[in-house]
Amino acid sequence: MGDYWDEQIDSGSKILQWIWDGNNWLSRDILQRSAGVMTSGQNILVGGVIGLLSSNSEDIPIDTGNVRSIYLVSLSCGFKVNSGNLSTSHYWRLNFKSGASVVQSLDIKVGDNNETTGNVRKTSSAINIVYAHNGRYNLSLTKHGNPPDIISPTSMVEYRLVR
């Protein structure tokens, strides 16, 4: 455990540094992918207030490259509540999927940092689970109950590559 190696291209330039965790070679760096969450006809963009998200979003692909697996570190989501409040039974859920199957989710609801209105941000606790690479991962937001409409939802996946 703790051994590392530098992956190089033919010219000798370093591509990534890998560290052995006892089971897998993990990329030393934590990588991030951010995505605005869009639905058909609403065109909600990262950082832009284009329209409200009032229904479940479509899948947003997350590219992890051509590797064997992904080591999921954490999920984050943020948005602005248009009007109304989040509650324990009326909230939004960020889903991280492998193909069509939800493998991790993050609920954004009342009690999370006491933020129920206005600008809301939530980050998961450490996940630290390896998922086999199947060629496709994606994110989506789903409604639970009748939560308020939201503006400019963005999400972030933190992960490491696994060899």
C-alpha positions in Angstrom: 0.0 0.0 0.0 1.1 3.5 -0.8 3.3 2.5 -3.7 2.9 4.8 -6.8 4.0 4.9 -10.4 4.0 7.5 -13.1 2.2 6.6 -16.3 4.0 8.1 -19.3 3.5 8.6 -23.0 6.1 7.5 -25.5 8.1 10.8 -25.2 8.4 10.2 -21.4 6.0 12.9 -20.3 4.0 12.0 -17.3 0.2 11.5 -17.9 -1.0 10.5 -14.5 0.4 9.3 -11.2 -1.2 6.2 -9.7 -1.2 5.0 -6.1 -1.9 1.5 -4.8 -4.7 1.3 -2.2 -4.2 -2.4 -1.4 -6.8 -3.5 -4.0 -6.6 -1.0 -7.0 -4.4 1.5 -8.7 -6.2 4.8 -8.1 -5.3 8.1 -9.9 -3.6 10.2 -7.3 -5.5 13.3 -8.4 -9.2 13.7 -7.6 -10.9 14.6 -10.9 -14.0 16.7 -11.3 -16.8 16.9 -13.8 -19.5 19.6 -13.5 -22.8 19.7 -15.4 -25.7 21.9 -15.7 -28.9 19.9 -15.5 -31.2 20.4 -18.6 -34.6 19.3 -19.7 -36.1 19.3 -23.1 -37.2 22.8 -24.1 -35.9 24.5 -21.0 -32.2 24.9 -21.9 -30.9 25.5 -18.3 -27.1 26.1 -18.6 -24.3 26.1 -16.0 -24.2 29.5 -14.4 -27.1 30.9 -16.5 -30.6 31.7 -15.4 -32.5 30.6 -18.6 -35.6 29.0 -17.1 -37.1 27.0 -14.2 -36.6 23.3 -13.6 -40.0 22.1 -12.6 -39.9 18.5 -13.6 -37.3 15.7 -13.5 -34.2 16.3 -15.6 -32.8 14.3 -18.4 -29.7 12.2 -18.0 -26.5 14.3 -18.4 -23.5 12.1 -19.4 -20.3 12.2 -17.4 -17.2 11.1 -19.3 -14.7 9.2 -17.2 -12.4 8.2 -20.1 -11.5 4.8 -21.4 -10.6 3.1 -18.1 -11.7 0.0 -16.3 -13.4 1.5 -13.3 -14.3 4.7 -11.4 -13.7 5.4 -7.7 -16.5 7.7 -6.7 -15.4 10.3 -4.1 -18.4 12.6 -3.7 -21.4 14.2 -5.3 -22.4 17.9 -5.0 -25.4 19.9 -6.2 -26.5 23.5 -6.0 -29.4 25.6 -7.2 -31.6 28.6 -6.4 -35.1 28.0 -5.1 -37.5 30.0 -7.2 -40.3 30.3 -4.6 -41.5 28.1 -1.8 -39.6 25.8 0.6 -37.9 22.4 0.5 -39.1 20.0 3.2 -38.5 16.5 4.4 -41.1 15.1 2.0 -40.8 17.6 -0.9 -37.2 17.7 -2.2 -34.9 17.2 -5.1 -32.5 14.2 -5.5 -29.3 14.1 -7.5 -28.9 10.7 -9.0 -25.5 9.3 -10.2 -26.2 6.4 -12.5 -24.3 3.6 -14.2 -26.3 3.1 -17.3 -30.0 3.1 -16.2 -29.3 2.1 -12.6 -28.9 4.6 -9.8 -25.8 3.7 -7.8 -25.6 6.8 -5.6 -27.9 9.6 -4.8 -27.9 12.9 -2.8 -31.1 14.3 -1.3 -31.4 18.1 -1.2 -34.1 18.9 1.4 -34.9 20.8 4.6 -32.4 20.5 7.4 -29.4 20.4 5.0 -27.3 23.3 6.4 -30.6 24.9 7.4 -31.0 26.0 3.8 -34.6 25.6 2.6 -35.0 28.7 0.4 -32.7 30.9 -1.7 -29.4 29.5 -2.8 -29.0 25.8 -1.7 -25.8 23.7 -1.9 -25.2 20.2 -0.7 -22.2 17.9 -0.8 -22.3 14.2 0.1 -20.1 12.7 2.7 -17.2 10.7 1.4 -18.5 7.8 -0.8 -15.2 6.1 -1.7 -16.7 3.1 -3.7 -15.3 1.6 -6.9 -17.8 1.0 -9.7 -16.9 -1.0 -12.8 -16.6 1.1 -16.0 -19.5 0.3 -18.3 -18.9 3.0 -20.8 -21.6 5.3 -19.5 -22.2 7.3 -16.3 -24.7 10.1 -16.0 -26.5 12.5 -13.6 -30.1 13.6 -13.3 -32.3 15.4 -10.8 -35.6 13.9 -9.7 -38.5 15.4 -7.8 -39.7 13.8 -4.7 -43.2 15.0 -3.5 -43.9 18.5 -4.8 -40.7 20.6 -4.2 -40.4 24.2 -5.4 -39.2 25.0 -8.9 -35.5 25.7 -9.0 -33.2 27.9 -11.1 -29.7 27.1 -12.5 -29.2 23.7 -11.0 -25.6 22.5 -11.3 -23.9 19.4 -10.1 -20.4 18.1 -9.6 -18.9 14.6 -9.5 -15.5 14.0 -7.8 -13.8 10.8 -8.7 -10.6 9.0 -9.3 -9.8 6.7 -12.2 -9.0 3.0 -11.4 -6.7 0.6 -13.2 
